[in-house]
C-alpha cells in the first residue's frame, strides 16, 4: 500500500511540474462578454521626460469587469471573460517621442511573488465593450513569476492607455506598474561655423 501511495504521489508531482499543468488561455468564440461598468481607477501620467514614478494600484471589488484580449491582441480570452481592470493613461507632453517598457510587480518589489497580472496597451483610447479596438500590445507572463511586460512608443502629443488586469476571473490584489525608458534628446537647431 505504501509503495502504491508513493508511486501515485510521484506521478502527481511530475504532472504538477509539467507544462500540462501550466496556466493556459484559449480564444473565445463569439462576441465579447458584456462589460460591467463600476468604478475602475484611472491614473493619469503627463509625461514630460525622464522615468515616471511607479504607479501602485489594486484590482478590487469595486472595479469594472470586461472580456480581456489574448497575448498579442490576437482575439478575446476564454479564461479572462470578466476580469477586473484599472488603467494608466499616459500622454506624451515631452519634446520627443517617448519609448517605454511597462511592467508589473508586487507593490514595493521588482517581482510578482503573489500576483498574476495581464497588461494591454491601447493607442488613443480603451473601450471595454470593444476590447480589440486600438489594441497595440498585450502580455501575460514575462518569465519573472507572473509579472507582465509590454513595450511601446508614444509620439509627441499622443496618448496610450495601459490596462492592468488579472489573467483569470475573480482575482483581486494590489499591484505596481513600473516604467523604464526615456525620451531621446531632440536636435532643435544646428549651425556650422565656416571659419
N, C-alpha and C positions, 0 to 999 in steps of 0.2 A: 504493500500500500504506500509506504514512504517513497519508494522508487518511482511509482506512477505519479504521485503528487509532485515530486521534484522534477520529473520529466515534463509534466504539464506546466509547471512554473517556468521552466527553462524555455519552452516553446512560446509561452506568453511574453516572456522578456524579450525574446528575439523579435516577435511580431511587433511589440510596442516600440522597439527601436528602429524598425524598418520604415522605408518610405511609404509603405501601405498605410501606416498609422498616421502619417503626416497630414497636416491641415490641407484640405482640398477645396477648391472653388469650382463651380461649373456655370456655364452660360444658362441664363434663364430664357425660356421661350415665351413669346407673347409680350404684351405691354408691361411697363414698369408697375410695381405695386404703387398705389397712390400714396403720396407723402402725407404725413401727419404734421401739421404746422403748429408748433407750440412756441418756444422761446429759446431757440438756439442762440449761442453767443457769437458775435462777430467782432473780432479785434481788428482795428484799423491801424495800418502801418503806412505812414507817409515817409517814403524812402528818400533821404537827402544825401546819402553816401555812407561809406563805412559798412560795418556789420550790424544789422539790427539786433537788439537785445532779445534773449529767449522770451517766448510767449507762453506762460503757464495757462492751463485751462482744465476743464473737466467735462467729460461726457456724463451727463446726469439725467435724472428722471424728467426734468422739465424741458429737455431738448426735443426738437422736431426729429422725425424719422423719415427716411427715404430708401429707395432701392438703389444701392451704390453700383458703380461700374466694376468691371473686371480690370485686372492689371493691364496697362497699355490702352485703356479706353476701348477694349475690344468687344463690348456688349454689356449686358446687365447681369449682375451676380444672382445666382440661385441660392446662395447661402446668406448674403447680406441684403435681404429683401426689405427689412425695416430697421435699419441701423440709426442710432442717434448721431447727430453731427453738429459741429461748430465750424466756423470759418475764420480765416485770417485774410483780410483784404489788403493787398499791397499796391500802392500807387507809386510809380517812379517819378519823383519830383527832383531828381538829381540832374546834372548837366549831360549825362551819357547813359548808354544802355547799361542796365544792371543785370548781372548774371548771378543766380543764386543756386545753392544746393540747400534744400529744406529737408530736415529730418526730425523725427520724433524721438523722445526718450522719456523715461520716468522723470518726474519733477526733481530737479536738482542733481540729475545724473547724466551720464553720456550713453547709457544703455537702457534696454527695455527688459527688465527683470520681471515686472509684474503686469505689463500691459501688452496688448496686441492691436496695434493701430493699422489704419489704411489711409493713405494720402492721395488726394486727387487735386490737380491744378487745372483751373479753368481760365481761358482767355476772356477778358472783359467781365462776364457775369456768370453766376451759377443759379440754375433753376432746378430745385429738387423734383419738380414734376417732369422735367426733361433732362435727366442726368447725363445723357451722352452729348447734348448740345454744348459746344465750346470746350469739351474735354480735351486737354492738351497732354496730360501725363497722369499716370496712376501707378501706385506701387503698394504691394502688401508687405513683404518682409525683405529687408536689405541684407540679411545674413548676420546681423548682430541682435540675437534674440528675436523678438517680434517687432522691432522698430521698422519704420517705413522711411523711404527717401525718394525725393524727386528733384530734378534739376530743370531750370528754365531761365529764360531771359525776359526782361521787360524793357521795351523801348521807352524813351523819354515821354512822359505824359500819359502812358498807358497803365492799365490796372490788370492784376492777376488775382484770382481768388483761390486760396488753398482750403480744401475741405478736409477736416480731420474727422475720422470716424473709426469704428472698430471693424474687425474682419467679419464677425457674425452678429446676429441679432441679440439684443438684450445686454450686451456688455457695457458696463458703466465704470469709469475710472478716471483719475486725474492723469494729465499728460503734460508734456512740454514740447513746444515747437521751437527748433533751433535753426539758425541760419549761418551759412558760410558763403563767402563771395563778396566782391566789392565792385563798385563802378570804376571802369577804367578811366584814366586821365584822358580828357579830350583836348586836342590841339585847337585853340581858338584863333591864334594869329601866328603867322610865320613870315619872317623877312630875312633877306640876305644882304649883308653889307659888302659892297663891291670894292672896298679899298684894297 
